[in-house]
Amino acid sequence: MRSTFRIGIRWRIEGKGMIKVKSSQKIFTDAEIASLTGICVEHLHGLAKTRHLGFIARAAEAAGKQADQWLFTLSDLIVLVRLYARCEH
């Protein structure tokens, strides 16, 4: 029987509250990371490239082009939360 209550992984973000994620969730999209951390997607992509966080999943589109989707692990999320401040803009 599945329980409806979530077991979350929690930690403090500079006194501004808690981030709660399901313990079963292992991969996060760039949009999810941006909403959880407060880091905008543009800065997130820059940090991912310079600090070697996350990875790019390539999906073929109907037109034959490739679309890039940044994906991050729980470890990447923890690093971003602990080391980088929220965007002020």
MARPAVEX-8555 format. One record per atom (N, C-alpha, C): x, y, z; residue number from 1; atom name. Coordinates in nm, 4 decimals. Layout:
// MARPAVEX-8555
<u:X, v:Y, w:Z, num:NUM, atomo:CA>;
...
***
This chain:
// MARPAVEX-8555
<u:0.0838, v:-0.1178, w:0.0000, num:1, atomo:N>;
<u:0.0000, v:0.0000, w:0.0000, num:1, atomo:CA>;
<u:0.0885, v:0.1245, w:0.0000, num:1, atomo:C>;
<u:0.0603, v:0.2133, w:-0.0911, num:2, atomo:N>;
<u:0.1381, v:0.3358, w:-0.1015, num:2, atomo:CA>;
<u:0.0870, v:0.4396, w:-0.0036, num:2, atomo:C>;
<u:0.1772, v:0.5012, w:0.0620, num:3, atomo:N>;
<u:0.1425, v:0.6076, w:0.1546, num:3, atomo:CA>;
<u:0.1320, v:0.7390, w:0.0783, num:3, atomo:C>;
<u:0.0374, v:0.8213, w:0.1152, num:4, atomo:N>;
<u:0.0224, v:0.9491, w:0.0471, num:4, atomo:CA>;
<u:0.1167, v:1.0547, w:0.1022, num:4, atomo:C>;
<u:0.1794, v:1.0267, w:0.2152, num:5, atomo:N>;
<u:0.2706, v:1.1252, w:0.2710, num:5, atomo:CA>;
<u:0.4080, v:1.1070, w:0.2078, num:5, atomo:C>;
<u:0.4742, v:1.2181, w:0.1823, num:6, atomo:N>;
<u:0.6043, v:1.2160, w:0.1165, num:6, atomo:CA>;
<u:0.7169, v:1.2176, w:0.2180, num:6, atomo:C>;
<u:0.8145, v:1.1364, w:0.1914, num:7, atomo:N>;
<u:0.9370, v:1.1426, w:0.2697, num:7, atomo:CA>;
<u:1.0275, v:1.2391, w:0.1966, num:7, atomo:C>;
<u:1.0598, v:1.3481, w:0.2585, num:8, atomo:N>;
<u:1.1370, v:1.4520, w:0.1912, num:8, atomo:CA>;
<u:1.2799, v:1.4599, w:0.2391, num:8, atomo:C>;
<u:1.3636, v:1.5102, w:0.1531, num:9, atomo:N>;
<u:1.5003, v:1.5414, w:0.1895, num:9, atomo:CA>;
<u:1.5023, v:1.6914, w:0.2125, num:9, atomo:C>;
<u:1.5476, v:1.7346, w:0.3273, num:10, atomo:N>;
<u:1.5387, v:1.8754, w:0.3647, num:10, atomo:CA>;
<u:1.6742, v:1.9299, w:0.4065, num:10, atomo:C>;
<u:1.6940, v:2.0538, w:0.3793, num:11, atomo:N>;
<u:1.8089, v:2.1246, w:0.4324, num:11, atomo:CA>;
<u:1.7788, v:2.2734, w:0.4285, num:11, atomo:C>;
<u:1.8499, v:2.3507, w:0.5063, num:12, atomo:N>;
<u:1.8261, v:2.4949, w:0.5174, num:12, atomo:CA>;
<u:1.8956, v:2.5692, w:0.4040, num:12, atomo:C>;
<u:1.8310, v:2.6746, w:0.3575, num:13, atomo:N>;
<u:1.8906, v:2.7624, w:0.2576, num:13, atomo:CA>;
<u:1.9087, v:2.8985, w:0.3214, num:13, atomo:C>;
<u:2.0229, v:2.9233, w:0.3763, num:14, atomo:N>;
<u:2.0574, v:3.0528, w:0.4333, num:14, atomo:CA>;
<u:1.9432, v:3.1139, w:0.5137, num:14, atomo:C>;
<u:1.8724, v:3.0352, w:0.5895, num:15, atomo:N>;
<u:1.7660, v:3.0846, w:0.6745, num:15, atomo:CA>;
<u:1.6399, v:3.1266, w:0.6010, num:15, atomo:C>;
<u:1.6283, v:3.0992, w:0.4726, num:16, atomo:N>;
<u:1.5132, v:3.1433, w:0.3948, num:16, atomo:CA>;
<u:1.4092, v:3.0330, w:0.3763, num:16, atomo:C>;
<u:1.4182, v:2.9273, w:0.4518, num:17, atomo:N>;
<u:1.3195, v:2.8217, w:0.4396, num:17, atomo:CA>;
<u:1.3821, v:2.6879, w:0.4072, num:17, atomo:C>;
<u:1.2987, v:2.5993, w:0.3639, num:18, atomo:N>;
<u:1.3424, v:2.4632, w:0.3349, num:18, atomo:CA>;
<u:1.3076, v:2.4284, w:0.1913, num:18, atomo:C>;
<u:1.3857, v:2.3398, w:0.1332, num:19, atomo:N>;
<u:1.3507, v:2.2803, w:0.0045, num:19, atomo:CA>;
<u:1.3086, v:2.1377, w:0.0350, num:19, atomo:C>;
<u:1.1947, v:2.0992, w:-0.0173, num:20, atomo:N>;
<u:1.1462, v:1.9639, w:0.0030, num:20, atomo:CA>;
<u:1.1300, v:1.8977, w:-0.1328, num:20, atomo:C>;
<u:1.1899, v:1.7820, w:-0.1470, num:21, atomo:N>;
<u:1.1740, v:1.7025, w:-0.2682, num:21, atomo:CA>;
<u:1.1431, v:1.5596, w:-0.2282, num:21, atomo:C>;
<u:1.0771, v:1.4882, w:-0.3172, num:22, atomo:N>;
<u:1.0492, v:1.3480, w:-0.2890, num:22, atomo:CA>;
<u:1.1801, v:1.2700, w:-0.2898, num:22, atomo:C>;
<u:1.1960, v:1.1818, w:-0.1962, num:23, atomo:N>;
<u:1.3206, v:1.1056, w:-0.1891, num:23, atomo:CA>;
<u:1.3366, v:1.0124, w:-0.3084, num:23, atomo:C>;
<u:1.2278, v:0.9813, w:-0.3766, num:24, atomo:N>;
<u:1.2350, v:0.8929, w:-0.4929, num:24, atomo:CA>;
<u:1.2752, v:0.9679, w:-0.6199, num:24, atomo:C>;
<u:1.2697, v:1.1012, w:-0.6192, num:25, atomo:N>;
<u:1.3039, v:1.1778, w:-0.7389, num:25, atomo:CA>;
<u:1.4549, v:1.1896, w:-0.7499, num:25, atomo:C>;
<u:1.5091, v:1.1394, w:-0.8582, num:26, atomo:N>;
<u:1.6542, v:1.1357, w:-0.8778, num:26, atomo:CA>;
<u:1.7027, v:1.2363, w:-0.9814, num:26, atomo:C>;
<u:1.6155, v:1.2743, w:-1.0759, num:27, atomo:N>;
<u:1.6526, v:1.3648, w:-1.1838, num:27, atomo:CA>;
<u:1.5579, v:1.4840, w:-1.1846, num:27, atomo:C>;
<u:1.6144, v:1.6038, w:-1.2063, num:28, atomo:N>;
<u:1.5378, v:1.7274, w:-1.2075, num:28, atomo:CA>;
<u:1.5663, v:1.8024, w:-1.3370, num:28, atomo:C>;
<u:1.4659, v:1.8670, w:-1.3943, num:29, atomo:N>;
<u:1.4861, v:1.9492, w:-1.5133, num:29, atomo:CA>;
<u:1.5402, v:2.0857, w:-1.4708, num:29, atomo:C>;
<u:1.5877, v:2.1618, w:-1.5686, num:30, atomo:N>;
<u:1.6388, v:2.2952, w:-1.5374, num:30, atomo:CA>;
<u:1.5285, v:2.3851, w:-1.4820, num:30, atomo:C>;
<u:1.4060, v:2.3702, w:-1.5287, num:31, atomo:N>;
<u:1.2946, v:2.4508, w:-1.4777, num:31, atomo:CA>;
<u:1.2650, v:2.4167, w:-1.3316, num:31, atomo:C>;
<u:1.2711, v:2.2883, w:-1.2964, num:32, atomo:N>;
<u:1.2486, v:2.2472, w:-1.1578, num:32, atomo:CA>;
<u:1.3588, v:2.3011, w:-1.0667, num:32, atomo:C>;
<u:1.4831, v:2.2916, w:-1.1112, num:33, atomo:N>;
<u:1.5955, v:2.3423, w:-1.0319, num:33, atomo:CA>;
<u:1.5830, v:2.4933, w:-1.0137, num:33, atomo:C>;
<u:1.5457, v:2.5641, w:-1.1202, num:34, atomo:N>;
<u:1.5303, v:2.7092, w:-1.1119, num:34, atomo:CA>;
<u:1.4220, v:2.7470, w:-1.0115, num:34, atomo:C>;
<u:1.3109, v:2.6761, w:-1.0119, num:35, atomo:N>;
<u:1.2034, v:2.7095, w:-0.9179, num:35, atomo:CA>;
<u:1.2393, v:2.6706, w:-0.7743, num:35, atomo:C>;
<u:1.3152, v:2.5638, w:-0.7564, num:36, atomo:N>;
<u:1.3546, v:2.5217, w:-0.6212, num:36, atomo:CA>;
<u:1.4626, v:2.6109, w:-0.5606, num:36, atomo:C>;
<u:1.5568, v:2.6555, w:-0.6436, num:37, atomo:N>;
<u:1.6715, v:2.7292, w:-0.5916, num:37, atomo:CA>;
<u:1.6577, v:2.8798, w:-0.6009, num:37, atomo:C>;
<u:1.5744, v:2.9279, w:-0.6907, num:38, atomo:N>;
<u:1.5643, v:3.0714, w:-0.7119, num:38, atomo:CA>;
<u:1.6705, v:3.1256, w:-0.8056, num:38, atomo:C>;
<u:1.7474, v:3.0378, w:-0.8666, num:39, atomo:N>;
<u:1.8479, v:3.0760, w:-0.9651, num:39, atomo:CA>;
<u:1.7800, v:3.0738, w:-1.1017, num:39, atomo:C>;
<u:1.7905, v:3.1843, w:-1.1770, num:40, atomo:N>;
<u:1.7221, v:3.1887, w:-1.3072, num:40, atomo:CA>;
<u:1.7854, v:3.0869, w:-1.4030, num:40, atomo:C>;
<u:1.7099, v:3.0497, w:-1.5047, num:41, atomo:N>;
<u:1.7539, v:2.9454, w:-1.5977, num:41, atomo:CA>;
<u:1.8816, v:2.9862, w:-1.6710, num:41, atomo:C>;
<u:1.8944, v:3.1132, w:-1.7075, num:42, atomo:N>;
<u:2.0148, v:3.1582, w:-1.7782, num:42, atomo:CA>;
<u:2.1391, v:3.1423, w:-1.6902, num:42, atomo:C>;
<u:2.1310, v:3.1861, w:-1.5659, num:43, atomo:N>;
<u:2.2442, v:3.1693, w:-1.4737, num:43, atomo:CA>;
<u:2.2680, v:3.0220, w:-1.4431, num:43, atomo:C>;
<u:2.1626, v:2.9463, w:-1.4324, num:44, atomo:N>;
<u:2.1745, v:2.8025, w:-1.4056, num:44, atomo:CA>;
<u:2.2517, v:2.7327, w:-1.5170, num:44, atomo:C>;
<u:2.2207, v:2.7650, w:-1.6416, num:45, atomo:N>;
<u:2.2924, v:2.7049, w:-1.7538, num:45, atomo:CA>;
<u:2.4400, v:2.7463, w:-1.7521, num:45, atomo:C>;
<u:2.4662, v:2.8727, w:-1.7186, num:46, atomo:N>;
<u:2.6040, v:2.9188, w:-1.7086, num:46, atomo:CA>;
<u:2.6812, v:2.8467, w:-1.5991, num:46, atomo:C>;
<u:2.6191, v:2.8322, w:-1.4830, num:47, atomo:N>;
<u:2.6833, v:2.7592, w:-1.3728, num:47, atomo:CA>;
<u:2.7056, v:2.6127, w:-1.4093, num:47, atomo:C>;
<u:2.6091, v:2.5540, w:-1.4767, num:48, atomo:N>;
<u:2.6213, v:2.4131, w:-1.5155, num:48, atomo:CA>;
<u:2.7391, v:2.3928, w:-1.6104, num:48, atomo:C>;
<u:2.7573, v:2.4860, w:-1.7027, num:49, atomo:N>;
<u:2.8677, v:2.4736, w:-1.7983, num:49, atomo:CA>;
<u:3.0023, v:2.4962, w:-1.7308, num:49, atomo:C>;
<u:3.0128, v:2.5996, w:-1.6467, num:50, atomo:N>;
<u:3.1424, v:2.6330, w:-1.5876, num:50, atomo:CA>;
<u:3.1809, v:2.5403, w:-1.4724, num:50, atomo:C>;
<u:3.0828, v:2.4903, w:-1.4001, num:51, atomo:N>;
<u:3.1113, v:2.4050, w:-1.2835, num:51, atomo:CA>;
<u:3.0873, v:2.2568, w:-1.3097, num:51, atomo:C>;
<u:3.0578, v:2.2222, w:-1.4333, num:52, atomo:N>;
<u:3.0373, v:2.0833, w:-1.4736, num:52, atomo:CA>;
<u:2.9287, v:2.0143, w:-1.3917, num:52, atomo:C>;
<u:2.8165, v:2.0830, w:-1.3791, num:53, atomo:N>;
<u:2.7001, v:2.0269, w:-1.3098, num:53, atomo:CA>;
<u:2.5958, v:1.9890, w:-1.4140, num:53, atomo:C>;
<u:2.5151, v:1.8892, w:-1.3844, num:54, atomo:N>;
<u:2.4086, v:1.8505, w:-1.4751, num:54, atomo:CA>;
<u:2.4603, v:1.7864, w:-1.6025, num:54, atomo:C>;
<u:2.3674, v:1.7545, w:-1.6901, num:55, atomo:N>;
<u:2.4022, v:1.6978, w:-1.8195, num:55, atomo:CA>;
<u:2.2923, v:1.7330, w:-1.9183, num:55, atomo:C>;
<u:2.3240, v:1.7231, w:-2.0460, num:56, atomo:N>;
<u:2.2287, v:1.7592, w:-2.1504, num:56, atomo:CA>;
<u:2.1714, v:1.6316, w:-2.2106, num:56, atomo:C>;
<u:2.0386, v:1.6250, w:-2.2121, num:57, atomo:N>;
<u:1.9701, v:1.5148, w:-2.2801, num:57, atomo:CA>;
<u:1.9223, v:1.5684, w:-2.4147, num:57, atomo:C>;
<u:1.9545, v:1.5007, w:-2.5187, num:58, atomo:N>;
<u:1.9162, v:1.5471, w:-2.6514, num:58, atomo:CA>;
<u:1.7959, v:1.4674, w:-2.7007, num:58, atomo:C>;
<u:1.6955, v:1.5397, w:-2.7454, num:59, atomo:N>;
<u:1.5744, v:1.4766, w:-2.7967, num:59, atomo:CA>;
<u:1.5526, v:1.5216, w:-2.9408, num:59, atomo:C>;
<u:1.5205, v:1.4292, w:-3.0265, num:60, atomo:N>;
<u:1.4964, v:1.4635, w:-3.1672, num:60, atomo:CA>;
<u:1.3588, v:1.5257, w:-3.1814, num:60, atomo:C>;
<u:1.3547, v:1.6367, w:-3.2502, num:61, atomo:N>;
<u:1.2278, v:1.7020, w:-3.2778, num:61, atomo:CA>;
<u:1.1750, v:1.6529, w:-3.4123, num:61, atomo:C>;
<u:1.0507, v:1.6849, w:-3.4410, num:62, atomo:N>;
<u:0.9867, v:1.6409, w:-3.5648, num:62, atomo:CA>;
<u:1.0576, v:1.6945, w:-3.6890, num:62, atomo:C>;
<u:1.1153, v:1.8123, w:-3.6789, num:63, atomo:N>;
<u:1.1807, v:1.8738, w:-3.7946, num:63, atomo:CA>;
<u:1.3208, v:1.8191, w:-3.8192, num:63, atomo:C>;
<u:1.3636, v:1.7245, w:-3.7401, num:64, atomo:N>;
<u:1.4958, v:1.6685, w:-3.7577, num:64, atomo:CA>;
<u:1.6040, v:1.7427, w:-3.6813, num:64, atomo:C>;
<u:1.5673, v:1.8485, w:-3.6112, num:65, atomo:N>;
<u:1.6634, v:1.9220, w:-3.5288, num:65, atomo:CA>;
<u:1.6708, v:1.8566, w:-3.3924, num:65, atomo:C>;
<u:1.7704, v:1.8958, w:-3.3162, num:66, atomo:N>;
<u:1.7836, v:1.8432, w:-3.1813, num:66, atomo:CA>;
<u:1.7533, v:1.9511, w:-3.0794, num:66, atomo:C>;
<u:1.6801, v:1.9145, w:-2.9766, num:67, atomo:N>;
<u:1.6504, v:2.0073, w:-2.8671, num:67, atomo:CA>;
<u:1.7305, v:1.9645, w:-2.7449, num:67, atomo:C>;
<u:1.7932, v:2.0604, w:-2.6797, num:68, atomo:N>;
<u:1.8723, v:2.0292, w:-2.5610, num:68, atomo:CA>;
<u:1.7871, v:2.0495, w:-2.4365, num:68, atomo:C>;
<u:1.7946, v:1.9547, w:-2.3450, num:69, atomo:N>;
<u:1.7248, v:1.9636, w:-2.2169, num:69, atomo:CA>;
<u:1.8281, v:1.9382, w:-2.1081, num:69, atomo:C>;
<u:1.8483, v:2.0367, w:-2.0217, num:70, atomo:N>;
<u:1.9415, v:2.0198, w:-1.9111, num:70, atomo:CA>;
<u:1.8731, v:1.9394, w:-1.8014, num:70, atomo:C>;
<u:1.9425, v:1.8400, w:-1.7505, num:71, atomo:N>;
<u:1.8936, v:1.7579, w:-1.6398, num:71, atomo:CA>;
<u:1.9977, v:1.7594, w:-1.5290, num:71, atomo:C>;
<u:1.9498, v:1.7542, w:-1.4048, num:72, atomo:N>;
<u:2.0370, v:1.7618, w:-1.2881, num:72, atomo:CA>;
<u:2.0029, v:1.6504, w:-1.1903, num:72, atomo:C>;
<u:2.1040, v:1.6053, w:-1.1165, num:73, atomo:N>;
<u:2.0835, v:1.5033, w:-1.0138, num:73, atomo:CA>;
<u:2.0569, v:1.5716, w:-0.8794, num:73, atomo:C>;
<u:2.0210, v:1.4920, w:-0.7815, num:74, atomo:N>;
<u:2.0002, v:1.5432, w:-0.6470, num:74, atomo:CA>;
<u:2.1301, v:1.6031, w:-0.5913, num:74, atomo:C>;
<u:2.2415, v:1.5423, w:-0.6224, num:75, atomo:N>;
<u:2.3716, v:1.5960, w:-0.5788, num:75, atomo:CA>;
<u:2.3971, v:1.7336, w:-0.6386, num:75, atomo:C>;
<u:2.3636, v:1.7510, w:-0.7662, num:76, atomo:N>;
<u:2.3776, v:1.8819, w:-0.8296, num:76, atomo:CA>;
<u:2.2906, v:1.9855, w:-0.7595, num:76, atomo:C>;
<u:2.1680, v:1.9464, w:-0.7247, num:77, atomo:N>;
<u:2.0756, v:2.0366, w:-0.6552, num:77, atomo:CA>;
<u:2.1340, v:2.0813, w:-0.5216, num:77, atomo:C>;
<u:2.1902, v:1.9888, w:-0.4476, num:78, atomo:N>;
<u:2.2480, v:2.0221, w:-0.3169, num:78, atomo:CA>;
<u:2.3645, v:2.1195, w:-0.3326, num:78, atomo:C>;
<u:2.4510, v:2.0964, w:-0.4302, num:79, atomo:N>;
<u:2.5640, v:2.1862, w:-0.4548, num:79, atomo:CA>;
<u:2.5143, v:2.3258, w:-0.4894, num:79, atomo:C>;
<u:2.4165, v:2.3350, w:-0.5779, num:80, atomo:N>;
<u:2.3635, v:2.4655, w:-0.6186, num:80, atomo:CA>;
<u:2.3009, v:2.5397, w:-0.5021, num:80, atomo:C>;
<u:2.2262, v:2.4694, w:-0.4193, num:81, atomo:N>;
<u:2.1592, v:2.5326, w:-0.3053, num:81, atomo:CA>;
<u:2.2606, v:2.5837, w:-0.2039, num:81, atomo:C>;
<u:2.3628, v:2.5053, w:-0.1773, num:82, atomo:N>;
<u:2.4589, v:2.5415, w:-0.0734, num:82, atomo:CA>;
<u:2.5580, v:2.6481, w:-0.1182, num:82, atomo:C>;
<u:2.5946, v:2.6525, w:-0.2455, num:83, atomo:N>;
<u:2.7029, v:2.7392, w:-0.2885, num:83, atomo:CA>;
<u:2.6606, v:2.8656, w:-0.3636, num:83, atomo:C>;
<u:2.5397, v:2.8694, w:-0.4167, num:84, atomo:N>;
<u:2.5014, v:2.9822, w:-0.5002, num:84, atomo:CA>;
<u:2.3761, v:3.0507, w:-0.4453, num:84, atomo:C>;
<u:2.3782, v:3.1836, w:-0.4508, num:85, atomo:N>;
<u:2.2662, v:3.2625, w:-0.4006, num:85, atomo:CA>;
<u:2.1556, v:3.2709, w:-0.5052, num:85, atomo:C>;
<u:2.0382, v:3.3043, w:-0.4571, num:86, atomo:N>;
<u:1.9235, v:3.3268, w:-0.5468, num:86, atomo:CA>;
<u:1.9511, v:3.4491, w:-0.6332, num:86, atomo:C>;
<u:1.8920, v:3.4504, w:-0.7515, num:87, atomo:N>;
<u:1.9055, v:3.5665, w:-0.8397, num:87, atomo:CA>;
<u:1.8221, v:3.6808, w:-0.7848, num:87, atomo:C>;
<u:1.8745, v:3.8019, w:-0.7989, num:88, atomo:N>;
<u:1.8062, v:3.9213, w:-0.7469, num:88, atomo:CA>;
<u:1.7238, v:3.9923, w:-0.8533, num:88, atomo:C>;
<u:1.7320, v:3.9512, w:-0.9774, num:89, atomo:N>;
<u:1.6591, v:4.0220, w:-1.0832, num:89, atomo:CA>;
<u:1.5258, v:3.9596, w:-1.1145, num:89, atomo:C>;
***
